[in-house]
Amino acid sequence: MAAASFQVEDDTQGGKRIVLNGQWSLRALDNDFAELRRALKPYFSDEKAQWDLTQVEQLDTAGAAVLWNGWQGKMEGRVTLTDEQVALFDTLASIETTTVAEKPPRFDWLKLVAGFGKLTIFISSHVVDFVKLIGLLVLELGYLLRRPQDFPWREFSANIYKSGVTALPVTALLGFMIGIAMSYLMATQLRTFGADIFIVNILGLAVIRELGPILMAVLVAGRSGSSMAAQIGVMRVTEEIDALATMGISRILRVVLPKVLGLTVIAPFLVIWTSCWALLGGALSANIELGLGFRFFFDYLAAVVQPVNITLGLIKGVMFGFIVAVMACHFGLRIKPNTESLSRSTTSSVVTAITCVILIDAAFAIITSGIGV
């Protein structure tokens, strides 16, 4: 079986005549169509060159495609073919024409409507489950008001320790560093205008009213919120939640309520703790950059920041702690018994909690914009 080859001859008019020989087919294992394409490239670009394929022993679509692409579909008056080869190239031409004439796909409105419907169902399921969870928490609180001896004190105190006491070092460190950074940047700007003393006003109001609660919420959501969601998720995976239901023990009373109450109670204290360390870091930076004494800083702070701002910060702490805990429990209870759902829901709980905290803080700031400023 002869491999594909070609010969270049000079015709009587001074042009080139390319004569193809052998098997221009995939059946000839020695064929290297890439090499043949490179060898024929100079002649493909010569519009006066004449091509003779009558001596080709066999031509399949692979070999014909090499020649067709090289000629760019222009064969009239320059190629000599057999009847069988003419039919083959006509087939290639019809395929290319169909491909070029193919219309671009139309926009699928039905797919858009289906996607919107899926999103609506997904959000609705979350809203329904969240409302159910809030309702169950209210019912359990009503039950505990009638029978306070059933209050889960051990679980409640354990969650206060895990969510509050163990979070003291990281919240103190982050608050301290944020206070230093903010004070340093503000000192650089205020020194330019000779308004050094106003750093106490800006830093005190920003930390006590906004930054302290937000820092606490973000840290607690990433630390305690993810831990709560993962713990409940593992209980779902290991069927401990189902075991509690089998024994007639309320999963809301023993698992969810202690976490929600624990974080809601400890969150205001974490706000005070974080704010104090942030103010201490700000005072240290102000002392170094502007020469303000610590005693002057805190005496002036008490004079320029109204006490109502502390109340607003504590209210935000209660709200943020409740939101973070409820979101963590909500996503934890929705975890399916597989590891992929566990990781996805844990991440979703943190992202959703932080988003809700920021939205609530923005709304709260607008509502209370005329208080304590």
C-alpha positions in Angstrom: 0.0 0.0 0.0 1.8 3.1 -1.3 1.8 6.1 1.0 0.5 9.5 -0.1 3.0 11.5 -2.2 3.1 14.2 -4.8 5.2 15.4 -7.7 5.6 19.0 -8.9 6.0 19.5 -12.7 6.3 22.6 -14.9 3.5 23.0 -17.4 3.7 24.5 -20.8 2.4 27.9 -19.6 5.2 28.3 -17.0 3.1 27.4 -14.1 3.2 24.5 -11.7 1.4 21.2 -12.0 1.1 19.1 -8.8 0.4 15.5 -9.4 -0.8 13.5 -6.4 0.0 9.7 -6.0 -0.5 6.9 -3.6 -3.1 6.3 -0.9 -4.4 9.6 0.5 -6.3 7.7 3.2 -6.0 6.9 6.9 -5.6 3.2 5.8 -2.1 4.0 4.8 -0.3 3.9 8.2 2.7 5.8 6.9 0.8 8.9 6.0 1.6 12.0 7.9 -1.1 14.5 6.9 0.5 17.3 9.0 3.8 16.9 7.1 2.0 16.8 3.8 0.0 20.0 4.6 3.3 21.8 5.4 4.9 20.5 2.2 2.0 21.6 0.0 1.5 25.0 1.7 3.5 26.9 -0.9 1.5 25.5 -3.7 -1.9 26.0 -2.0 -1.3 29.7 -2.1 -0.4 29.7 -5.8 -3.7 30.3 -7.6 -2.1 29.5 -11.0 -1.0 26.0 -9.9 -2.9 23.1 -11.4 -3.7 19.9 -9.4 -4.1 16.4 -10.8 -5.7 13.8 -8.5 -6.5 11.2 -11.2 -3.5 9.1 -10.2 -4.5 8.9 -6.6 -5.2 5.2 -5.7 -7.6 6.0 -2.8 -8.9 9.2 -1.3 -11.0 9.3 1.9 -12.4 12.3 3.8 -9.3 12.8 5.8 -7.1 13.3 2.8 -9.8 15.3 1.0 -10.2 17.6 4.0 -6.4 18.4 3.9 -6.7 19.4 0.3 -10.1 21.2 0.7 -8.8 23.3 3.6 -5.6 24.1 1.7 -7.6 25.3 -1.4 -10.0 27.1 0.9 -12.9 25.6 -1.1 -11.7 27.2 -4.4 -11.3 24.4 -6.9 -12.9 25.7 -10.1 -10.6 25.4 -13.2 -7.5 24.3 -11.2 -8.2 20.7 -10.1 -8.6 17.5 -12.2 -10.7 14.9 -10.4 -12.3 11.5 -11.1 -16.1 11.1 -10.8 -15.7 9.5 -7.4 -13.5 12.3 -6.1 -15.9 14.9 -7.4 -18.7 13.3 -5.3 -16.5 13.3 -2.2 -15.6 17.0 -2.5 -19.2 17.9 -3.2 -20.0 16.2 0.2 -17.4 18.3 1.9 -18.7 21.4 0.3 -22.3 20.7 1.4 -21.2 20.0 5.0 -19.3 23.3 5.2 -22.2 25.2 3.7 -24.6 23.7 6.3 -22.2 24.6 9.1 -21.8 28.2 7.9 -25.5 28.7 7.3 -26.4 27.4 10.7 -28.2 30.1 12.7 -27.0 31.1 16.1 -29.1 29.6 18.9 -32.0 31.7 20.0 -32.3 32.9 23.6 -34.2 30.3 25.6 -36.8 32.3 27.6 -38.1 29.0 29.0 -34.8 28.2 30.5 -34.7 31.7 32.1 -38.1 31.2 33.6 -37.2 27.7 34.9 -34.0 29.1 36.5 -36.0 31.9 38.2 -38.5 29.4 39.4 -35.8 27.2 40.9 -34.3 30.2 42.6 -37.7 31.2 44.0 -38.4 27.7 45.3 -34.9 27.6 46.9 -35.3 30.9 48.7 -38.9 30.0 49.7 -37.8 26.7 51.3 -35.2 28.6 53.3 -37.7 31.2 54.4 -40.3 28.6 55.4 -37.7 26.5 57.4 -36.4 29.7 59.1 -39.9 30.7 60.2 -40.5 27.2 61.4 -37.3 27.3 63.4 -38.3 30.7 65.0 -41.7 29.3 65.8 -40.3 26.2 67.5 -37.9 28.3 69.5 -40.8 30.5 70.7 -42.8 27.3 71.7 -39.9 25.9 73.6 -39.4 29.2 75.5 -43.1 29.1 76.4 -42.6 25.5 77.6 -39.7 26.6 79.8 -41.7 29.4 81.3 -44.2 26.8 82.5 -41.5 24.3 83.6 -38.2 26.2 84.3 -36.8 23.1 86.0 -36.3 21.6 82.5 -34.0 24.4 81.3 -30.9 22.9 79.8 -28.4 24.7 82.1 -25.5 22.4 81.2 -25.8 22.9 77.5 -26.4 26.7 78.0 -23.3 27.2 80.1 -21.2 25.1 77.7 -22.2 27.3 74.8 -21.5 30.4 76.8 -18.0 29.1 77.4 -17.3 27.9 73.9 -18.8 31.0 72.2 -17.8 33.6 74.6 -14.9 32.7 77.0 -12.8 31.0 74.3 -13.3 33.9 71.9 -11.9 36.5 74.3 -8.2 36.3 73.1 -8.9 36.5 69.4 -11.5 39.3 69.8 -9.1 41.3 72.0 -6.2 40.9 69.6 -8.3 41.9 66.6 -9.9 44.8 68.3 -6.6 46.1 69.6 -5.0 45.9 66.1 -8.0 47.5 64.4 -7.9 50.3 67.0 -4.2 51.0 66.3 -4.7 50.9 62.5 -7.7 53.3 62.6 -6.1 55.7 65.1 -2.9 55.8 63.0 -4.7 56.6 59.8 -6.9 59.3 61.4 -3.9 60.8 63.2 -2.1 61.3 59.9 -5.1 63.2 58.5 -6.1 65.2 61.6 -2.5 66.4 62.2 -2.6 68.1 58.8 -5.5 70.3 59.8 -4.5 70.8 63.5 -7.5 68.8 64.7 -5.6 66.3 66.8 -8.1 66.3 69.7 -11.0 65.2 67.4 -9.5 61.8 67.1 -11.2 60.9 70.4 -14.6 61.9 69.1 -14.2 60.0 65.8 -12.6 56.9 67.3 -14.9 56.7 70.3 -18.1 57.0 68.3 -17.0 54.7 65.5 -15.8 51.9 67.8 -18.5 52.0 70.4 -21.4 52.4 68.1 -20.4 50.6 64.9 -17.0 48.9 64.8 -17.2 47.0 68.1 -20.5 45.2 67.3 -19.5 44.5 63.6 -16.1 43.1 64.6 -17.7 40.9 67.2 -20.4 39.7 64.8 -17.9 38.8 62.0 -15.6 37.0 64.4 -18.4 35.1 66.1 -20.0 34.2 62.7 -16.7 32.8 61.4 -15.7 31.1 64.6 -18.7 30.1 66.7 -21.3 30.2 63.9 -19.4 27.8 61.7 -18.7 25.5 64.7 -22.4 25.4 65.6 -23.5 24.6 62.0 -20.8 21.9 61.7 -21.7 20.3 65.1 -25.4 20.1 64.2 -24.5 18.8 60.8 -22.3 16.1 62.2 -25.2 15.1 64.5 -27.3 14.9 61.4 -24.8 12.8 59.5 -24.3 10.4 62.5 -28.1 10.3 63.0 -27.9 11.7 66.6 -30.7 14.1 65.8 -32.9 11.1 64.8 -31.9 9.3 68.0 -33.1 12.2 70.1 -36.4 12.1 68.3 -36.6 8.4 68.9 -36.1 8.9 72.6 -38.7 11.6 72.8 -36.2 14.4 73.4 -36.8 17.7 71.7 -33.9 18.6 69.4 -34.8 22.3 69.7 -34.8 22.2 73.5 -31.5 20.3 73.8 -29.5 21.3 70.7 -30.8 24.6 69.2 -32.1 26.6 72.1 -29.0 26.5 74.3 -26.8 27.7 71.3 -29.2 30.5 70.5 -29.6 31.7 74.1 -25.9 31.2 74.9 -24.6 33.3 72.0 -27.4 36.0 72.4 -26.5 36.4 76.1 -22.7 36.5 75.7 -22.6 38.7 72.5 -23.2 42.1 74.3 -20.3 41.3 76.7 -18.1 40.4 73.7 -19.0 43.8 72.2 -17.9 45.6 75.3 -14.7 43.5 75.4 -13.8 44.1 71.8 -14.6 47.8 72.0 -12.5 48.3 75.0 -9.5 46.7 73.4 -10.1 48.7 70.2 -10.2 52.0 72.2 -7.0 50.9 74.1 -5.2 50.3 70.8 -6.5 53.7 69.5 -5.3 55.5 72.6 -1.9 53.9 72.3 -1.6 55.0 68.7 -2.8 58.5 69.5 -0.3 58.7 72.3 2.6 57.8 70.0 1.5 59.8 66.9 -0.2 62.8 68.5 1.2 62.9 72.1 -2.3 62.5 73.7 -2.1 61.1 77.2 -4.0 58.0 78.2 -5.8 59.8 81.0 -6.8 62.7 78.8 -8.0 60.3 76.1 -10.4 58.4 78.3 -11.5 61.5 80.3 -12.3 63.3 77.1 -13.9 60.2 75.6 -16.5 60.1 78.4 -17.3 63.7 77.8 -17.8 63.6 74.0 -19.4 60.2 73.5 -22.9 60.1 74.9 -23.9 57.0 77.0 -26.7 56.2 74.6 -24.1 55.0 72.1 -23.1 52.2 74.5 -26.8 51.2 74.7 -27.0 51.1 71.0 -23.9 49.0 70.7 -25.3 46.5 73.3 -28.6 46.3 71.4 -26.7 45.5 68.2 -24.7 42.9 70.1 -27.9 41.1 71.2 -29.4 41.3 67.7 -26.2 40.1 66.0 -25.6 37.3 68.4 -29.2 36.0 67.9 -28.9 36.3 64.1 -25.6 34.4 63.9 -26.8 31.6 66.2 -30.1 31.2 64.4 -28.5 31.1 61.0 -26.0 28.6 62.1 -28.7 26.3 63.5 -30.9 26.8 60.5 -28.2 25.7 58.0 -27.0 23.0 60.4 -30.5 21.4 60.5 -30.7 21.5 56.7 -27.5 19.5 56.2 -28.0 16.2 54.5 -26.2 13.0 55.6 -23.2 13.5 53.4 -19.9 15.3 53.7 -20.4 17.6 50.7 -23.6 19.0 52.2 -21.9 19.5 55.5 -19.1 21.7 54.0 -21.5 23.6 51.8 -24.0 24.4 54.5 -21.3 25.4 57.0 -19.9 27.9 54.5 -23.4 29.1 53.6 -24.2 29.7 57.3 -21.2 32.0 57.8 -21.7 34.0 54.6 -25.4 34.4 55.2 -24.9 35.4 58.8 -22.3 38.1 57.9 -24.5 39.4 55.1 -27.6 39.6 57.4 -25.5 41.3 60.1 -24.3 44.0 57.7 -27.8 44.6 56.3 -29.3 44.9 59.8 -26.5 47.2 60.9 -27.1 49.5 57.9 -30.8 49.6 58.6 -30.2 50.2 62.3 -27.8 53.0 61.5 -30.3 54.7 59.3 -33.1 54.4 61.9 -31.0 55.6 64.8 -29.0 58.3 62.8 -30.4 61.1 65.0 -29.6 59.4 68.4 -26.5 60.0 70.3 -24.6 61.9 67.6 
